Amino acid sequence: MGKKAKQSREEPIDRERVAEADFYARRCGLTRDEALKLFKEASTSKSQAAGKGKDR
């Protein structure tokens, strides 16, 4: 028997984040998807930076 392929699981997008992404996208000339991607990357890097501060 073969192994089952892992299914990619995306987080549900809440309305507030979509509204913020729409606003940001209009202001900066981006698409909604590009703005959501930037928000996701920013929150990931923010949580990584917070983790580094705990070692001190």
Rosetta constraint file for C-alpha pairs under 8 A:
AtomPair CA 13 CA 17 HARMONIC 6.83 0.50
AtomPair CA 13 CA 18 HARMONIC 6.92 0.50
AtomPair CA 14 CA 18 HARMONIC 6.46 0.50
AtomPair CA 15 CA 19 HARMONIC 6.14 0.50
AtomPair CA 16 CA 20 HARMONIC 6.20 0.50
AtomPair CA 17 CA 21 HARMONIC 6.04 0.50
AtomPair CA 17 CA 36 HARMONIC 7.82 0.50
AtomPair CA 18 CA 22 HARMONIC 6.07 0.50
AtomPair CA 18 CA 32 HARMONIC 7.66 0.50
AtomPair CA 18 CA 36 HARMONIC 7.45 0.50
AtomPair CA 19 CA 23 HARMONIC 6.30 0.50
AtomPair CA 20 CA 24 HARMONIC 6.14 0.50
AtomPair CA 21 CA 25 HARMONIC 5.84 0.50
AtomPair CA 21 CA 32 HARMONIC 5.75 0.50
AtomPair CA 21 CA 35 HARMONIC 5.28 0.50
AtomPair CA 21 CA 36 HARMONIC 5.78 0.50
AtomPair CA 21 CA 39 HARMONIC 7.95 0.50
AtomPair CA 22 CA 26 HARMONIC 6.19 0.50
AtomPair CA 22 CA 31 HARMONIC 7.84 0.50
AtomPair CA 22 CA 32 HARMONIC 5.54 0.50
AtomPair CA 22 CA 35 HARMONIC 7.60 0.50
AtomPair CA 23 CA 27 HARMONIC 6.30 0.50
AtomPair CA 24 CA 28 HARMONIC 6.07 0.50
AtomPair CA 24 CA 30 HARMONIC 7.77 0.50
AtomPair CA 24 CA 35 HARMONIC 6.70 0.50
AtomPair CA 25 CA 29 HARMONIC 5.54 0.50
AtomPair CA 25 CA 30 HARMONIC 4.42 0.50
AtomPair CA 25 CA 31 HARMONIC 5.49 0.50
AtomPair CA 25 CA 32 HARMONIC 5.71 0.50
AtomPair CA 25 CA 34 HARMONIC 7.68 0.50
AtomPair CA 25 CA 35 HARMONIC 5.74 0.50
AtomPair CA 26 CA 30 HARMONIC 6.50 0.50
AtomPair CA 26 CA 31 HARMONIC 7.74 0.50
AtomPair CA 30 CA 34 HARMONIC 6.13 0.50
AtomPair CA 30 CA 35 HARMONIC 6.51 0.50
AtomPair CA 31 CA 35 HARMONIC 6.34 0.50
AtomPair CA 32 CA 36 HARMONIC 6.15 0.50
AtomPair CA 33 CA 37 HARMONIC 6.10 0.50
AtomPair CA 34 CA 38 HARMONIC 6.27 0.50
AtomPair CA 35 CA 39 HARMONIC 6.28 0.50
AtomPair CA 36 CA 40 HARMONIC 6.17 0.50
AtomPair CA 37 CA 41 HARMONIC 6.18 0.50
AtomPair CA 38 CA 42 HARMONIC 6.03 0.50
AtomPair CA 39 CA 43 HARMONIC 6.14 0.50
AtomPair CA 40 CA 44 HARMONIC 6.18 0.50
AtomPair CA 41 CA 45 HARMONIC 6.17 0.50
AtomPair CA 42 CA 46 HARMONIC 5.98 0.50
AtomPair CA 43 CA 47 HARMONIC 6.18 0.50
AtomPair CA 44 CA 48 HARMONIC 6.29 0.50
AtomPair CA 45 CA 49 HARMONIC 6.12 0.50
AtomPair CA 46 CA 50 HARMONIC 6.25 0.50
AtomPair CA 47 CA 51 HARMONIC 6.28 0.50
AtomPair CA 48 CA 52 HARMONIC 6.54 0.50
AtomPair CA 49 CA 53 HARMONIC 6.74 0.50
AtomPair CA 50 CA 54 HARMONIC 7.03 0.50
AtomPair CA 51 CA 55 HARMONIC 7.69 0.50
